Amino acid sequence: MASSAARARCSPSPAKANPAASPGAAPRLRRAYRMVVQAAGERLVGKLGGAKILAAADASLASGRVGLNVLDGRAA
């Protein structure tokens, strides 16, 4: 689990052409999205449909794991 300091520094990136990545916008239902999480040292970047939706930096995140929790849905 990420520290509260890491959560405080996580913020959405400016929206690109992908409407699912717009701040406050939810992904469209019944549509597949490619999700990518890149970790390098203390930096963590998340992308949905090619648009950056998450960026975090925290020295305590230099190693570990990333998890995905899907509520009322399926992850393939």
C-alpha positions in Angstrom: 0.0 0.0 0.0 1.3 3.5 -0.9 2.1 5.8 2.0 -0.1 8.8 2.7 2.7 11.0 1.5 2.7 9.2 -1.9 -1.1 9.6 -2.2 -0.9 13.3 -1.4 1.6 13.8 -4.3 -0.5 11.7 -6.8 -2.4 14.0 -9.2 -4.1 13.6 -12.5 -2.2 14.9 -15.5 -3.7 17.4 -17.9 -6.2 15.8 -20.2 -5.2 14.7 -23.7 -7.3 13.6 -26.6 -8.7 10.6 -24.7 -11.9 11.5 -22.9 -11.4 8.8 -20.3 -8.3 10.6 -19.1 -10.0 14.0 -18.5 -9.9 15.1 -14.9 -13.1 13.9 -13.2 -14.2 11.8 -16.2 -14.9 8.1 -15.7 -14.0 5.5 -18.4 -16.8 4.7 -20.7 -18.7 1.5 -19.9 -18.4 -1.6 -22.1 -15.2 -0.3 -23.7 -11.8 -1.9 -23.4 -8.9 0.3 -22.2 -5.2 -0.5 -22.1 -3.8 0.4 -18.7 0.0 0.8 -18.3 1.8 1.4 -15.0 5.5 2.3 -15.3 7.8 2.3 -12.3 11.4 3.6 -12.4 13.1 4.2 -9.0 10.9 6.5 -7.0 8.7 7.5 -9.9 5.4 5.9 -10.8 3.4 6.8 -13.9 -0.1 5.4 -14.8 -1.6 5.6 -18.3 -5.1 4.7 -19.5 -5.7 4.5 -23.2 -2.3 6.1 -23.8 -3.0 9.3 -21.7 -1.2 9.9 -18.5 -3.6 9.9 -15.6 -1.3 9.4 -12.6 2.2 10.6 -11.7 3.8 10.1 -8.3 7.2 10.4 -6.8 8.2 9.1 -3.4 11.5 7.5 -2.2 9.5 4.9 -0.2 8.2 3.6 -3.6 11.6 2.6 -4.9 10.6 -1.1 -4.8 7.5 -3.1 -4.3 4.4 -4.1 -6.2 1.4 -2.4 -7.9 -2.1 -3.8 -7.5 -5.4 -3.2 -9.3 -8.7 -3.4 -7.5 -11.8 -3.7 -9.8 -15.2 -3.3 -8.1 -18.3 -4.9 -9.6 -16.4 -5.7 -12.8 -13.9 -8.0 -14.4 -10.3 -7.5 -15.2 -8.8 -9.7 -18.0 
